Amino acid sequence: MILQQAATDSRVRLQPREKNGGIAVDTNAALAAARGEFMVLLDHDDVLRPHALAEFAQALVANPQWDAVYSDEDKITADGRRVLPFLKPDFSPEFLLGVMYIGHVLAVRTTLARRVGGFDAAYDGIQDYEFFLRLSEQTRQIGHVARILYHWRQSPGSSALHGNVKGDMDEKQGQAVRAHLQRVGRSERVAPGGGHRARLQATVIPTVEIISVTDEE
């Protein structure tokens, strides 16, 4: 009912599906139908700040070279309390290999999102992380709006409340990082770190030589 009421606004278009195709399949359907220059990802039970899109628009006008932009976030409890503010760093490719810190809210240039192939259903549960790894291989023009613009709801079925709620998220994350490293020509080993994190281990340990130099009278 709420969506039907929203669809009376000409800017809102609904795409009813006969069956649930999963997160990646359904997101790809929306991506294919998108008309705007940027797509913004929003989970169905989370809360977007009223000024979030205006903040992003202002940042993109000031930085037209950006292909993606993300904001800080916090979590919202079942009774509506805001908790656990997450003030993120600017884009860090190395940090991204360990954890999907980009999170919400995220806007990506629509043409680029399509060019990298959208979302992979094999990674449902961490599909946004695997997508962003592929995105980072194509651009480093990734901006950060250092304001909390998104409230991630701590519902029982969400990783906002339990990091590995879907059971195999840690292993999928490791697989995504391994595939990314292979594509960019890096050889580190990847091990699940728990809590929706991955650890990298060097395959070649560099030798170190210590030389002591003293002055002789």
C-alpha positions as CSV (number, residue, x, y, z in Angstrom):
1,M,0.0,0.0,0.0
2,I,2.8,2.5,0.9
3,L,4.6,1.7,-2.4
4,Q,1.4,2.2,-4.4
5,Q,0.8,5.5,-2.7
6,A,4.4,6.5,-3.5
7,A,4.0,5.6,-7.1
8,T,1.5,8.4,-7.6
9,D,4.6,10.6,-7.8
10,S,5.9,10.5,-11.4
11,R,9.4,10.1,-10.1
12,V,8.6,6.8,-8.5
13,R,8.4,3.6,-10.7
14,L,7.4,0.2,-9.3
15,Q,8.6,-3.0,-10.9
16,P,6.5,-5.9,-9.4
17,R,8.2,-9.3,-9.8
18,E,6.4,-12.6,-9.9
19,K,8.9,-14.2,-7.5
20,N,11.8,-13.2,-5.3
21,G,14.9,-13.7,-7.4
22,G,17.3,-12.9,-4.6
23,I,19.2,-9.7,-3.7
24,A,21.5,-9.6,-6.8
25,V,18.9,-10.6,-9.4
26,D,16.3,-8.1,-8.1
27,T,18.9,-5.3,-7.8
28,N,20.1,-6.0,-11.3
29,A,16.5,-5.6,-12.5
30,A,16.3,-2.2,-10.9
31,L,19.8,-1.3,-12.3
32,A,18.6,-2.2,-15.8
33,A,15.6,0.1,-15.5
34,A,17.4,3.0,-13.9
35,R,17.3,6.3,-15.9
36,G,19.4,8.5,-13.7
37,E,23.1,9.3,-13.9
38,F,23.7,7.7,-10.5
39,M,22.1,4.8,-8.7
40,V,21.7,4.8,-5.0
41,L,21.4,1.6,-3.0
42,L,18.9,1.5,-0.1
43,D,17.7,-1.6,1.9
44,H,14.0,-1.9,2.3
45,D,13.9,-1.6,6.1
46,D,16.6,1.0,6.6
47,V,16.2,4.8,6.9
48,L,17.8,7.4,4.6
49,R,18.2,10.9,6.0
50,P,15.9,13.4,4.4
51,H,18.8,15.5,3.1
52,A,21.0,12.5,2.0
53,L,20.4,12.9,-1.8
54,A,20.9,16.6,-1.6
55,E,24.2,16.1,0.2
56,F,25.3,13.7,-2.5
57,A,24.2,16.0,-5.3
58,Q,26.1,18.9,-3.8
59,A,29.3,16.7,-3.5
60,L,29.0,15.5,-7.0
61,V,28.6,19.0,-8.4
62,A,31.7,20.0,-6.6
63,N,33.5,16.8,-7.7
64,P,32.2,15.9,-11.2
65,Q,35.0,13.4,-11.7
66,W,33.7,11.1,-8.9
67,D,32.2,7.8,-10.1
68,A,31.0,6.7,-6.7
69,V,30.3,8.4,-3.3
70,Y,29.5,7.0,0.1
71,S,28.6,8.5,3.5
72,D,29.0,7.7,7.2
73,E,26.3,5.7,8.9
74,D,24.9,4.4,12.1
75,K,22.5,1.7,13.2
76,I,18.9,2.0,14.4
77,T,17.4,-0.4,16.9
78,A,14.0,-2.1,16.7
79,D,12.6,0.7,18.9
80,G,14.1,3.4,16.7
81,R,17.1,4.4,18.8
82,R,20.3,5.5,16.8
83,V,23.4,3.6,18.0
84,L,26.9,2.7,16.9
85,P,27.9,5.7,14.7
86,F,30.4,4.6,12.1
87,L,32.7,7.5,10.9
88,K,34.5,6.1,8.0
89,P,37.9,7.0,6.4
90,D,38.2,8.3,2.9
91,F,38.5,5.6,0.2
92,S,41.2,3.1,1.1
93,P,41.8,0.2,-1.4
94,E,43.8,-1.7,1.2
95,F,41.2,-1.4,4.0
96,L,38.6,-2.5,1.5
97,L,40.4,-5.8,1.1
98,G,39.6,-6.6,4.8
99,V,36.1,-5.4,5.3
100,M,33.2,-3.8,3.4
101,Y,33.5,-0.5,5.3
102,I,32.0,1.5,2.4
103,G,28.5,0.2,3.4
104,H,25.7,2.7,3.2
105,V,24.6,5.0,1.8
106,L,26.3,4.4,-1.6
107,A,25.8,6.0,-5.0
108,V,27.4,4.7,-8.1
109,R,27.5,6.1,-11.7
110,T,24.9,4.0,-13.5
111,T,26.9,3.4,-16.6
112,L,29.9,2.2,-14.6
113,A,27.7,-0.1,-12.5
114,R,26.4,-1.7,-15.7
115,R,29.8,-1.9,-17.2
116,V,31.3,-3.9,-14.4
117,G,28.4,-6.4,-14.7
118,G,26.1,-5.4,-11.9
119,F,25.7,-7.8,-9.0
120,D,26.6,-11.5,-8.9
121,A,23.9,-13.8,-7.5
122,A,26.7,-16.3,-6.4
123,Y,27.6,-13.8,-3.7
124,D,24.1,-13.0,-2.3
125,G,24.6,-11.8,1.2
126,I,27.8,-9.9,0.4
127,Q,26.8,-9.0,-3.2
128,D,27.4,-5.3,-2.5
129,Y,31.0,-6.0,-1.3
130,E,31.9,-8.2,-4.3
131,F,30.4,-5.6,-6.6
132,F,32.4,-2.8,-5.0
133,L,35.7,-4.8,-5.4
134,R,35.1,-5.1,-9.1
135,L,34.1,-1.4,-9.2
136,S,37.4,-0.4,-7.5
137,E,39.3,-2.2,-10.3
138,Q,37.8,0.3,-12.8
139,T,38.0,3.6,-11.0
140,R,39.6,5.2,-8.0
141,Q,37.4,8.3,-8.3
142,I,35.5,7.4,-5.2
143,G,34.4,10.1,-2.8
144,H,33.3,10.3,0.8
145,V,30.7,12.5,2.4
146,A,31.7,12.6,6.1
147,R,28.2,12.9,7.5
148,I,25.9,10.2,8.8
149,L,23.2,10.0,6.1
150,Y,22.0,6.4,6.6
151,H,20.5,4.4,9.5
152,W,21.0,0.6,9.1
153,R,18.2,-1.2,11.0
154,Q,19.2,-3.9,13.4
155,S,16.5,-6.4,12.4
156,P,16.9,-10.1,13.3
157,G,17.7,-11.1,9.7
158,S,20.2,-8.4,9.0
159,S,24.0,-8.4,9.3
160,A,23.6,-5.1,11.0
161,L,22.8,-7.2,14.1
162,H,24.8,-10.3,13.5
163,G,27.8,-10.1,11.2
164,N,27.5,-13.6,9.7
165,V,23.7,-13.9,10.0
166,K,23.5,-15.7,6.6
167,G,25.9,-18.4,7.7
168,D,28.4,-18.4,4.8
169,M,29.2,-14.7,4.5
170,D,32.7,-15.0,5.8
171,E,33.6,-17.7,3.3
172,K,32.0,-15.8,0.5
173,Q,33.9,-12.7,1.4
174,G,37.2,-14.6,1.3
175,Q,36.2,-15.9,-2.2
176,A,35.4,-12.4,-3.4
177,V,38.8,-11.0,-2.2
178,R,40.7,-14.0,-3.7
179,A,39.0,-13.4,-7.1
180,H,39.7,-9.7,-6.9
181,L,43.4,-10.2,-6.0
182,Q,43.8,-12.7,-8.9
183,R,42.2,-10.2,-11.4
184,V,44.7,-7.4,-10.3
185,G,47.7,-9.7,-10.3
186,R,48.3,-10.0,-6.5
187,S,49.3,-13.3,-4.8
188,E,48.4,-12.9,-1.1
189,R,46.5,-15.7,0.6
190,V,43.1,-14.8,2.1
191,A,41.6,-16.3,5.3
192,P,38.2,-15.5,6.8
193,G,38.7,-13.2,9.8
194,G,35.3,-13.5,11.3
195,G,32.8,-10.7,11.8
196,H,32.5,-10.2,8.1
197,R,36.2,-9.6,7.7
198,A,39.1,-11.1,5.8
199,R,42.8,-11.4,6.5
200,L,45.6,-11.2,3.9
201,Q,48.8,-13.2,4.3
202,A,51.9,-12.7,2.2
203,T,53.0,-15.7,0.1
204,V,56.6,-14.5,-0.1
205,I,58.3,-13.3,3.1
206,P,60.9,-10.7,2.2
207,T,64.4,-11.3,3.7
208,V,65.8,-8.7,6.0
209,E,69.4,-8.0,6.7
210,I,70.5,-5.8,9.5
211,I,73.9,-4.0,9.2
212,S,75.4,-2.2,12.1
213,V,77.7,0.7,11.2
214,T,79.9,2.3,13.7
215,D,82.3,5.2,13.5
216,E,85.9,4.4,14.3
217,E,88.2,7.0,15.6
